[in-house]
Amino acid sequence: MSLLWTSEALVAAMDGRPLGPMPEGISGISIDSRSLQPGDAFFAIKGEAMDGHDFVTAAIKAGAGVLVVAEGKLPSLGRLTAPIIVVEDVLVALEKLGVAARTRSQAKIIAVTGSAGKTTTKEALRHVLSAVGKVHASAQSFNNHWGVPLTLARMPDDCDYAVFEIGMNHPDEIRPLVKMVRPHVAIVTMIAAAHLGFFRNLDEIAKAKAEIFEGLEPGGAAVLNRDDARFKLLDKMAHAAGVEHVYGFGENARATFKLTKCELHADHSDIAARIGGHDMIARIGAPGRHMVQNVLAVLGAAQLVGADLDKVALALVDLSAERGRGKRHVLRHPGGSTSSHPGPITLIDESYNANPASMGAAMALLNATPVTGEGRRIAVLGDMLELGDHSAKLHAALADLIVGTGTRTVFLGGPEMRALAEALPGDIKTEYRSGAEELKPVLLAALKPGDVVMIKSSKGIGFAKLVDALLGKFPAETTTSKLT
């Protein structure tokens, strides 16, 4: 068993009190007894909805090597058959362990934030840097007050690179997290109307994202979107935080990581770029202009951490995506053999998250995907959450976006999407329902061979159920992963 932490180092880092005979060490860290692997340490974190202390028995059954529990909970746990490390506060102990992991690491660290594209950029960095070294990166979207310290604590001491996603929906959330991560490079993907319900305007969102600069290592670099309207504000705030090296990426003539040529195709993009004086060409195995923009940041960060750019560029050709973030499925339709409706259904799963900027990117991706026969481009859109008083206006504004594409069939679900349903012109066939469950039978009945359907919403609306329904009804012909 490969040890992530020795028990001695684990106890010392957390200022814990060991009870019972300790193992030599632990192989991993878990906060969920359902996914815990034998030999993991189980941290009984108390969350808003659940308390990990209620699952210590399940963790023992799953093979936990050590339990990390709070002093105040110890009397109620009874006799436990696994070694225990007692701490004052389990989340604080995890934070201390994360800080210790960062202290012992010699890796080059990259942190990513932004209103859209954080996970995409993080996963692209994980993928391309794996071609040149050992990489550690956050799982899924572990970007909050427990996800970041958990990712840090899981960081092996021998990795060459580590990539962290740092998110927020309020001011002062990024600041403490980035001071734990202490990145060498900080990327801000873009500023857009995400979480606008918690801010007065986009400038306030930019200022909250700029907290990432405060944790940069001395001599570290900020990588900013030179094409973004808030570039100047972010540049100013980076320098105010003491960052000496600020670089831009994009098409802007003054960008250090500059796109010089771009050909967008249905299932990939071909680019030429000048990355800090290095001219290169690359094929990005994922479609979409927004993906090209993210890749420019990836290439810039890779150069700044000393990675071999030629190997990094070669790795771009086979990027893959997670469920809900642009994964494509090619599905067989029982009527797909007719002359008027040849071909399968193409499903683009964008059901994990949505804001006005990512809606625009997803609609552009749908518009660029070819249909077959009499197939249609179909947008299935759910509510964009956390937009506050701006919600109705921003949902209605999507009408102009849709009218400008080749999409003429739209399915809408969720209370906020009613504003869009009322704003769409009559020549766009629109079906509106109150939610995902109500929309499901209508959508399933409407699909025909050759259709391309894109499902996009904020996660809380539950449009992943629609993806599952399509996958359940129509068998997969082939499945391709596209990172978007």
C-alpha positions in Angstrom: 0.0 0.0 0.0 1.4 3.4 -1.0 1.2 5.8 1.9 -0.2 9.3 1.4 0.6 10.2 5.1 2.3 8.4 7.9 0.3 8.3 11.1 3.0 10.2 12.8 2.9 13.0 10.2 -0.9 13.0 10.2 -1.2 13.4 13.9 1.5 16.1 14.0 0.0 18.2 11.2 -3.5 18.3 12.8 -2.4 18.7 16.4 -4.5 15.6 17.0 -4.7 13.1 19.9 -4.3 9.5 18.8 -6.4 6.8 20.5 -5.6 3.1 20.0 -2.8 1.5 18.0 -2.1 3.6 14.9 -1.4 2.0 11.5 1.8 2.8 9.7 -0.1 5.4 7.7 -3.1 6.0 5.4 -3.4 5.6 1.7 -6.1 8.2 1.1 -8.6 10.7 2.6 -12.3 10.5 2.5 -15.2 12.5 3.8 -17.9 10.2 2.4 -18.2 6.7 3.7 -19.9 5.6 0.5 -16.8 6.2 -1.6 -14.2 5.5 1.1 -11.5 3.0 0.0 -9.8 0.5 2.4 -6.9 2.2 4.2 -8.4 5.7 3.9 -8.6 8.2 6.8 -12.3 9.1 7.3 -12.8 12.8 8.3 -16.1 13.1 10.1 -16.9 16.6 8.8 -20.1 18.3 10.0 -21.9 19.9 7.1 -25.0 21.9 6.7 -27.2 18.9 6.0 -25.3 15.9 7.5 -22.7 15.2 10.2 -19.9 12.8 9.3 -20.0 11.5 12.9 -23.2 9.7 12.1 -21.4 7.6 9.5 -18.3 6.4 11.4 -19.7 2.9 11.7 -20.2 2.8 7.9 -16.7 4.1 7.4 -15.3 1.3 9.6 -17.3 -1.3 7.6 -15.8 0.2 4.4 -12.3 -0.3 5.8 -11.3 3.0 7.1 -7.7 2.9 8.4 -8.2 5.9 10.8 -11.2 7.9 12.0 -10.7 11.7 12.6 -13.4 12.9 14.9 -14.2 15.9 17.1 -13.5 15.9 20.8 -17.1 17.0 21.6 -18.6 14.1 19.7 -16.4 11.4 21.2 -18.6 10.5 24.1 -21.6 9.8 21.8 -19.7 7.5 19.5 -19.3 4.6 21.9 -16.7 1.8 21.5 -15.1 2.0 18.0 -13.0 -0.7 16.5 -10.8 1.5 14.3 -7.9 3.8 15.4 -9.0 7.3 16.2 -7.4 10.8 16.0 -9.3 13.2 18.1 -9.3 16.9 17.2 -11.1 20.0 18.3 -12.8 20.7 14.9 -12.6 18.2 12.0 -12.8 20.7 9.2 -10.1 22.9 10.9 -8.0 19.7 11.2 -8.4 19.0 7.5 -7.3 22.6 6.7 -4.2 22.1 8.9 -3.4 18.9 7.0 -3.9 20.7 3.7 -1.5 23.5 4.8 1.1 20.8 5.8 0.7 19.1 2.4 1.4 22.4 0.6 4.4 23.0 2.9 6.0 19.7 2.0 5.3 19.9 -1.7 7.8 20.8 -4.4 5.2 20.8 -7.1 4.4 23.7 -9.4 0.9 24.9 -8.3 -1.7 26.4 -10.6 -5.0 27.8 -9.3 -8.0 28.6 -11.5 -11.0 30.8 -10.8 -13.5 32.6 -13.0 -17.3 32.9 -13.7 -17.2 30.1 -16.3 -14.7 27.6 -17.5 -13.0 26.8 -14.2 -13.5 23.1 -14.2 -12.9 22.9 -18.0 -9.6 24.7 -17.6 -8.6 22.7 -14.5 -9.3 19.4 -16.3 -7.5 20.5 -19.4 -4.5 21.4 -17.3 -4.7 18.0 -15.6 -4.8 16.3 -19.0 -2.0 18.1 -20.8 0.4 18.3 -17.8 0.0 14.5 -17.4 2.0 14.3 -20.6 5.0 15.8 -19.0 4.9 14.8 -15.3 2.8 13.5 -12.3 -0.2 15.7 -11.8 -2.6 16.1 -8.8 -5.8 18.0 -9.3 -9.1 18.5 -7.5 -11.8 15.9 -8.1 -15.0 17.1 -9.8 -15.7 20.7 -8.7 -14.1 20.5 -5.2 -13.6 24.3 -5.1 -15.2 25.5 -1.8 -14.3 25.7 1.9 -14.0 21.9 2.3 -13.2 20.9 -1.3 -10.0 23.0 -1.5 -8.4 21.8 1.8 -9.5 18.2 1.0 -7.7 18.4 -2.4 -4.6 19.9 -0.7 -4.6 17.2 2.0 -4.8 14.5 -0.8 -1.8 15.9 -2.7 1.0 13.4 -2.9 4.4 14.6 -1.8 6.0 13.5 -5.1 3.8 15.2 -7.7 5.3 17.5 -10.3 2.3 19.7 -10.8 -0.9 20.4 -8.9 -4.1 22.2 -10.2 -6.7 23.7 -7.9 -10.1 25.1 -8.8 -11.2 27.9 -6.4 -14.8 29.1 -6.6 -17.0 31.6 -4.8 -20.5 33.1 -4.6 -19.7 35.7 -2.0 -16.8 38.1 -1.3 -14.1 36.8 1.0 -14.5 33.2 0.0 -11.5 32.9 -2.3 -9.0 34.8 0.0 -8.6 32.1 2.7 -8.6 29.3 0.2 -5.9 30.7 -2.0 -3.7 31.5 1.0 -3.7 27.7 1.7 -3.0 26.8 -1.9 -0.2 29.4 -2.5 -0.1 29.0 -6.3 2.7 29.9 -8.6 0.2 30.7 -11.3 -3.3 32.1 -10.9 -5.7 32.0 -13.8 -9.0 34.0 -14.1 -10.9 32.6 -17.0 -13.5 35.3 -17.4 -15.9 37.6 -15.5 -19.6 37.1 -16.2 -23.0 37.3 -14.6 -22.7 34.2 -12.4 -23.9 34.5 -8.8 -25.0 38.0 -9.7 -27.7 37.7 -7.0 -25.0 38.2 -4.4 -23.3 41.2 -6.1 -24.4 44.6 -7.3 -22.6 44.3 -10.7 -19.9 42.6 -12.6 -17.1 44.9 -11.2 -17.9 43.5 -7.7 -17.7 39.9 -9.1 -14.3 40.8 -10.6 -13.1 42.2 -7.3 -14.1 39.0 -5.5 -12.3 36.9 -8.1 -9.2 39.1 -7.7 -8.8 37.8 -4.2 -6.9 34.9 -5.9 -4.0 37.3 -6.4 -3.4 37.6 -2.7 -2.2 34.1 -2.3 0.2 34.0 -5.1 3.7 32.9 -4.2 6.4 35.6 -4.4 7.4 35.9 -8.1 4.2 34.2 -9.2 2.2 35.1 -12.2 -1.4 36.1 -12.9 -3.0 34.9 -16.2 -6.0 37.0 -17.3 -8.4 37.0 -20.2 -7.2 39.9 -22.4 -10.4 39.9 -24.3 -12.6 40.3 -21.2 -14.1 43.7 -20.5 -12.8 43.5 -16.9 -9.2 42.8 -17.9 -8.0 46.3 -16.9 -9.7 46.1 -13.5 -8.2 42.7 -12.8 -4.8 43.8 -14.0 -5.0 46.8 -11.7 -6.0 44.6 -8.7 -3.3 42.1 -9.4 -0.6 44.8 -9.3 -2.2 46.3 -6.2 -1.9 42.8 -4.6 1.9 42.9 -5.3 1.8 40.7 -8.4 4.7 41.7 -10.6 4.0 39.3 -13.5 0.6 39.8 -15.2 -0.1 38.1 -18.6 -3.0 38.2 -20.9 -4.5 35.5 -23.1 -6.8 35.9 -26.1 -7.0 37.4 -29.5 -6.1 40.9 -28.3 -3.0 42.2 -30.0 -1.3 42.8 -26.6 -2.0 39.3 -25.3 1.2 37.4 -24.2 -0.6 34.1 -25.0 -2.2 35.1 -28.3 -4.4 33.3 -30.7 -3.2 34.0 -34.3 -5.5 31.6 -36.3 -8.5 29.5 -35.4 -10.6 27.1 -37.4 -13.7 25.8 -35.6 -15.1 22.4 -36.6 -18.1 20.4 -35.4 -16.0 18.1 -33.2 -12.6 19.9 -32.8 -10.7 23.1 -33.4 -7.4 23.8 -35.1 -5.4 26.8 -33.8 -2.2 28.6 -34.2 -1.0 30.6 -31.3 2.0 32.6 -30.0 2.7 31.5 -26.5 5.2 33.9 -24.9 7.2 34.1 -28.0 6.8 30.5 -28.9 4.8 29.9 -32.2 2.8 26.7 -32.2 -0.1 24.9 -33.8 -2.4 22.5 -32.1 -5.6 20.5 -32.7 -8.0 20.8 -29.7 -10.1 17.6 -29.5 -13.1 19.5 -28.3 -15.3 21.9 -30.2 -16.2 25.5 -29.4 -14.7 28.9 -29.4 -14.9 29.1 -25.6 -12.7 26.0 -25.4 -10.1 27.7 -27.6 -10.0 30.6 -25.1 -9.6 28.2 -22.2 -6.8 26.4 -24.0 -4.9 29.7 -24.5 -4.8 30.1 -20.7 -3.8 26.4 -20.3 -0.9 26.9 -22.7 0.2 30.0 -21.0 0.2 28.5 -17.6 2.0 25.4 -18.9 4.8 27.6 -20.2 5.0 29.5 -17.0 5.5 26.3 -14.9 8.2 25.1 -17.3 6.3 22.4 -19.1 7.4 21.1 -22.5 5.0 23.0 -24.8 5.4 20.7 -27.7 4.3 17.7 -25.6 1.5 19.8 -24.1 0.2 20.8 -27.5 0.2 17.1 -28.7 -1.9 16.2 -25.7 -4.6 18.7 -26.6 -5.9 16.4 -29.4 -7.6 14.0 -27.1 -9.2 16.1 -24.3 -12.1 14.4 -22.6 -15.1 15.7 -20.7 -17.1 14.8 -17.6 -20.8 14.2 -17.5 -22.7 17.5 -17.6 -19.8 19.5 -19.1 -20.2 18.9 -22.8 -20.0 15.1 -23.0 -21.5 13.9 -26.3 -23.5 10.8 -26.8 -24.6 9.4 -30.2 -27.9 7.6 -29.7 -29.9 5.2 -31.9 -33.4 6.1 -32.7 -35.8 3.3 -33.7 -36.9 5.3 -36.7 -33.4 6.2 -37.9 -33.4 4.0 -41.0 -36.0 6.1 -43.0 -34.9 8.2 -45.9 -36.3 11.4 -44.5 -34.8 10.8 -41.0 -31.4 9.1 -41.4 -28.9 9.0 -38.7 -28.8 8.9 -34.9 -29.5 11.5 -32.3 -26.6 13.6 -31.0 -26.9 14.5 -27.3 -24.7 17.3 -25.9 -24.8 17.1 -22.1 -24.3 20.5 -20.5 -26.5 19.9 -17.5 -24.0 20.7 -14.8 -24.1 24.5 -14.7 -25.3 27.6 -16.5 -25.0 31.4 -16.6 -25.5 33.9 -19.4 -21.9 33.5 -20.7 -21.9 29.7 -20.7 -25.3 29.7 -22.3 -23.9 31.7 -25.1 -21.0 29.2 -25.5 -23.3 26.2 -25.4 -25.7 27.7 -28.0 -22.7 28.4 -30.3 -21.6 24.8 -29.9 -25.1 23.6 -30.7 -25.2 25.8 -33.8 -21.9 24.4 -35.0 -23.0 20.8 -34.7 -24.4 19.4 -38.0 -27.7 17.6 -38.2 -28.5 14.8 -40.7 -31.5 14.6 -43.0 -34.5 16.5 -41.6 -32.9 16.6 -38.1 -33.2 19.8 -36.0 -31.1 21.6 -33.6 -32.9 21.5 -30.3 -32.0 23.5 -27.2 -33.3 22.2 -23.9 -32.7 25.0 -21.3 -33.3 25.2 -17.6 -33.0 28.0 -15.1 -29.8 29.9 -14.5 -29.6 30.2 -10.7 -28.3 32.8 -8.3 -29.0 35.8 -10.5 -31.2 37.6 -7.9 -33.1 40.6 -9.1 -31.4 40.4 -12.5 -32.9 37.0 -13.2 -35.9 37.8 -15.3 -34.0 40.2 -17.5 -31.1 37.9 -18.1 -33.3 34.9 -18.9 -35.4 37.0 -21.3 -32.2 38.3 -23.0 -31.4 34.7 -24.1 -34.0 35.2 -26.8 -31.7 37.4 -28.8 -29.0 34.7 -28.5 -31.3 32.0 -29.7 -32.7 34.0 -32.6 -29.1 34.5 -33.9 -28.5 30.8 -34.2 -29.8 28.0 -36.4 -31.9 26.6 -33.5 -35.6 26.8 -34.1 -36.9 24.3 -31.5 -36.6 25.1 -27.8 -37.7 23.2 -24.7 -37.7 25.3 -21.5 -38.1 24.2 -17.9 -38.1 26.0 -14.5 -39.9 29.1 -13.1 -37.2 31.5 -14.3 -37.3 30.2 -17.9 -40.9 31.5 -18.2 -39.4 34.9 -19.0 -37.5 33.4 -21.9 -40.6 31.6 -23.1 -42.5 34.8 -23.2 -39.7 36.6 -25.0 -39.1 34.2 -27.9 -40.7 35.1 -31.2 -43.4 33.0 -32.8 -41.2 31.4 -35.5 -39.3 29.5 -32.8 -41.2 26.4 -31.7 -41.2 26.6 -27.9 -42.4 24.1 -25.3 -42.4 25.4 -21.7 -43.0 23.4 -18.6 -42.5 24.1 -14.9 -39.6 21.7 -14.4 -37.6 18.8 -15.6 -40.1 16.1 -14.7 -42.9 17.9 -16.5 -40.7 18.5 -19.5 -39.4 14.9 -19.8 -42.3 13.2 -21.6 -42.7 16.0 -24.0 -39.0 16.0 -24.9 -38.8 12.2 -25.3 -41.8 12.1 -27.6 -40.5 14.9 -29.8 -37.1 13.6 -30.7 -36.5 12.3 -34.2 -33.5 10.7 -36.0 -30.9 13.2 -37.0 -31.7 15.7 -34.3 -29.0 17.3 -32.2 -30.2 18.1 -28.7 -28.3 20.2 -26.2 -29.3 20.2 -22.5 -28.1 23.1 -20.4 -29.1 24.4 -17.0 -27.9 25.1 -13.5 -27.3 21.9 -11.6 -30.0 22.6 -9.0 -32.7 22.5 -11.6 -32.1 18.8 -12.1 -31.8 18.6 -15.9 -29.4 15.7 -15.5 -32.6 13.7 -15.2 -33.4 14.6 -18.8 -30.0 13.3 -19.9 -30.6 10.1 -18.0 -34.0 9.7 -19.6 -32.6 10.1 -23.1 -29.8 7.6 -22.3 -32.4 5.2 -20.9 -34.7 5.4 -23.9 -32.3 5.5 -26.8 -29.4 3.1 -26.8 -25.9 4.5 -27.3 -24.4 4.0 -30.7 -21.1 5.4 -29.7 -20.0 7.8 -27.0 -17.4 10.5 -27.3 -16.2 12.8 -24.6 -15.8 16.4 -25.5 -14.4 18.9 -22.9 -16.4 22.2 -23.0 
